[in-house]
Every structure is written in C-alpha cells, then in structure tokens.
Amino acid sequence: MSSHDRIIAGIKELREMLDRIMRLPTKDSVQPEADCLKDQLQSVEEKLNDPAHGLEEIGKAESELEGPASFSDRPVSELTTNLESVDWDHGLTTGPVIRCDGVKSLYVEVLNNLDDARTVRILLFDLRKWPKQLAEHRTVILGGNCSRCETFDIGLEGLDLVKFEVQVEFLSGRQGIYVFVAGTCDNEFNLVNSNVFRHEQLTPIDT
C-alpha cells in the first residue's frame, strides 16, 4: 500500500470512529472528545490539500526515493525520528526542579485556546546526569479550544527523577497555548504546591 493510500485509509478510519462516537446513547458525555477529533480531522485534511506539502508532494517524493524500500515500508521508528527532526518553535521550561518527598506523578496540562489544531512536544529531562538526559518525551496534537493532560510517573517505582526539568515545545508558535505543570502524591490531583508551575511561572527558552 502506498503512503497516499495509507493516509486516505487513516482518514476514513477517523471518520468512522467519529461517526460511532456520535451514535453512542450517551454522546453528550463524549461531545468534547468528538469535537476535538473533528477539529483534528479537518486540520489534517487541510494539510493534505496543501499544494506544497500535501498528498501530491508526498507522491512525488515517494517516486523519487532510491533503494528497494518505499516510504510506506519504512519502520515506524524511522518515521518517528523524522518527526523529531523537525524545527520546533521556541518553548517553555520549568527550569531545574527538585522532586518533593512523596511526589509520585507529574501532570502536564496543555490548553489550546485557538480555533485550529496545534501540535506540542513535552520533554522530561533527568538532571542527575551530566549532561542532562532526556528521560521521556511525548508529542501531543490538540484540537481547537481543547486541552489534554499527560501524566508522567516520576516516583521511585517509575522514572525516579529526583531532579528534573520539563520543557514544552511548539510547532506553530506558543501564542494561544497555555501550560500547567504539577507534582502529586497520588492520582487524585492532590497537588504539591512546591512542585506546581503555572503558565506565568514557566520561562521561555530557545530550542
């Protein structure tokens, strides 16, 4: 299957998923998720129709590839690496943080206050190593006017990050994107104030 066909199949699958969600008897409870999915789908379709970077250009690039493997045959790990190599815009950082006693989890809440979808990347660094080492990272797609909370296990039974830094990077600028970072002793949002960073407390960085 070519990359073009794989993308079209993925869009069809998203549309079917959205249709199933809207047919649920309790669809009101999942309406926010459905709206986010609809916004993401619209954003993807707009990008695919882009004359410079859309499906037509993907097809041209695929036909020009040398070697036996086509674009669609490349491993997922290689495609992920390509995503990580893109130029991310300036981000925000907590700066160095010392984990408070009893903190087990770290919540990173990201809010997109814009009408269209945005992509952000959350990076968690271990500062006990020299130089600092990337402990975990996640790429998140946010629908228009949607938020998402990512949870990281930083306690003794998880990443065990005694000293750490959180960075959030942006693909299309940080205007309209707001971030909240908080450490907690349990999964009930029992926040530890000394490990809490509101958006205005995060420092801009050059990435």
Number of C-alpha atoms within 10 A of each C-alpha: 9 12 16 17 12 12 16 14 12 11 16 13 12 16 15 12 14 17 12 12 17 16 10 11 8 10 14 12 10 12 13 15 16 20 17 20 21 17 20 20 19 16 16 15 16 11 14 19 13 12 10 11 11 16 20 14 15 16 14 10 11 16 11 10 11 8 6 7 10 15 18 16 11 10 9 10 9 10 12 10 10 10 11 12 8 9 12 17 16 16 21 22 23 21 14 13 17 13 21 17 10 13 21 22 22 26 19 19 17 22 19 24 18 15 12 16 22 25 17 23 17 20 17 20 19 23 19 12 11 7 8 13 14 15 16 13 15 11 15 16 17 24 29 21 19 21 18 15 15 13 15 17 17 23 21 12 8 11 15 15 21 17 17 23 20 22 20 26 24 22 15 14 15 19 10 12 19 17 22 18 22 21 28 23 17 13 12 7 13 12 18 16 11 12 17 18 17 13 17 9 15 20 12 16 14 10 13
